[in-house]
């Protein structure tokens, strides 16, 4: 195992709280294809997984999916991505990790072009070596594909990397690539889902996240 340490961060619900902008953009997308109002909680549950999959789960037929995605992205690019805020305490965690020698990257199912703009807008771009995300055409959108892409770009062995995320999709996607996860409870996932050997810690605050990653860096390699 290399001495280098790599940490991949999910974006929505892990680094930032995007609920206002994403829910409003989903409402706009559904209205654009003639769908009735959907309960806020149901839309909130869609934050994290790929957009195309979420819209399909709501019942948008395949022949209208492109129209709905276009409407969503139109509003999101103009307004929605900025209806967002950084999780309190996260910048200090990123600063400390970089100072400790970690290489950081974003690994999100959001299109990379949007993720990079959000990270830059909030002044977090200086912490990250790379922003990995989905492609606009959806050919790369599931978390395992994004994590695999990030590892390849960084030249990071899976056993030298840790994923930080708030959804079971983060855990499963990272595990499919041989990467362990620290799960955070301040996002949009269900903490009851964070079980199994691939989850090395479940944390409730950014301070606990830093402690967990520091312990991981000091521990012997997995396996």
N, C-alpha and C positions, 0 to 999 in steps of 0.2 A: 504494500500500500504506500502511496506517495505521502510525504509529509504535508503536502498542500491540503487545505481545507476549503470546501466549496459549500455554499449555502444557497439554495434556490428558494425564492419567496414567491408564493402566490400573491396576487395583487388585490382583487376585490375581497374585502372582509378580513384581510390579513395585514396589508400595508395601509389601506384606506377604507373608509366607509362610503360606498357609492350608492347607497340605497335610494336616495331621492332621485338622482339622475337616471338610474337604470329603470326604476319603476315607472317614472314618467315617460321614458322613451319606449318602454314596452307598451304602455297604454296608447301612445301615439301610433306604434306599429300595428296594434290590433285594430284601432279605429280606421287606419288606412286601408285595411282589407275587410272592413265591414263587420268586425266582431263586436259583441256587446261588452259592457264593463266586466272586468274580472276583479275579484276580491284582492285587496292589497296583499294579504298574507300569502296568497297563492303566487302572486308576482314576485314577492320577496324571496320565496323559496327557489326561484329560478336563478338567483344571483350566484354566479360561480360556474356552473356547467356551460357548455357551448350554446350560443344564442339559437342556432338552428334547431338544436335538440329541444330546447325549452319551448320554442314556438310550436314545434310539432306536438309536444306534450299538451299544450293548451288547445290543440285541435285544429291548428292552421293547416289546411290541406297542402300537399306537396306542390300543387300548381300555383299556389299563392305565396309560398314560402319566400321566394326571392323578393316579391313585392314587400312583404312584411319586414324582411331583413333590411331592404333598402330604406324603408321608412324609418326604421329604428336607427340605423346608422346616420341618416340625414339629421335627425334631431339630436342624437348623441354627440355627433361631431361638432355641432353648432353650440349646444348648450349643456347636454346631459353629462358629459365627461367632467365638467367643472362644478356640477352640483354634487360635490364630493368633498371629503376632508381626510387628512392624514390621521391615523390612529395616534392618540396622545402617547408619547413615549417611544414611538417607533424610530424617529430620527436618531435619538440617543443610542438605541440598540445598534442601528446600522453603523454609526460612527465608531462605537466600541468594537464591533466585529472587524471592521476594516483595520482598526488600530492593532487588533490581535492577530492580523495576518490572514483573515478569511478572504476568499474571493466570492463576491456576491453576484447573483443574477436574479432576474425576475423570470418566473415560469408561469404563464397565465393562459387560460383558454380564450381570453380577449384577444382580438386582432393585435398583432405586435405594433402596428402603426398607431393605434389608439393608446396602447399601454405606454409606449415610449413618450407620447405627448403628455400623458397624465403624470408620469414620473418626472418629466422635465418641468411641467407646470408647478409642481409642488416642491421643486428644488431638491429632489432626491436622486437625480441622475448621476451625480458625482460619486455615489456610493456603489453603483452597479457596473460591473464589467460588461454585461450584456443584458438585453431585454428580449427574452424569448416569448413568443406568443403564437396565436393562430394566424393562418393566412386568410386573406379576405375571401378567397374562393372556397374556404372550408376544407381544403385538402389536408391541412394540418390544424386540428382544433381540439382533439381530446388530450387530456392531461398527459397520458403516457407518451404520446407523440411529441408534445412540447418539451417534456422533461428529457426525452432521448435527444431531441434537437439541441437543447441547452448543454447537455453533457458533451455532445460532440463538438460544439463550438468552443467550449471551455477546455476541452481535452481533459475532462474530469472523470476519473474512475468512479463507478457507482459507490464503492465502499468508502470513498473519500468525501462523499456528498451527503447533505441532509436537506430534505424538503421541509419548508414551513408552510402550513396551510390550514384552512378553516373548514374544509369540506371533506367528506369521505372520498370524493373524486380525487382530491389531492393525495390522500393516503394510497388509494388503489393505483393511481397513475404512477406515482413514485415507486411503489412496490413492484410494479410490472417491469421497472427498469433496474431493480435491485437497489433502490435508494430508500433509506429509512426516513421517517417523518416525525417532526415535532408538531403536534396539533394544537391550535389556539382556540380558545372558547369565546373570543369576543366577536367572532364573525357570524356566518349564516348557517353553519352546520349544527348537527345534533351531537353533543359530546358523548352520548351513549354509543355512537357509531365508532368512536375512536378506540378500538380494541385490536389486539393482535400484536405479534412480535415486531411488525414493521413500524409500529408507533412507539417511539422510545421515550416520549414524554407528552403529557397533556398539560398545557399551561394556561393560566387565567389572566396574566398581565405581561406586558412587554419586559418588565424586570425579571419575571420568572423565565421568560423565553431566553434572555441573555444567560441566565444561570444554567439552563438546560443545555444550551449550545456549548457553553464553557466546559460543562461536565463531559459532554460528548467528545470534545476535542482532546480532553485529558484521558479518555478511556481507551483501552486497546481496540484494534479494529474488530468490526463485527465478523462473526463466523470464524 
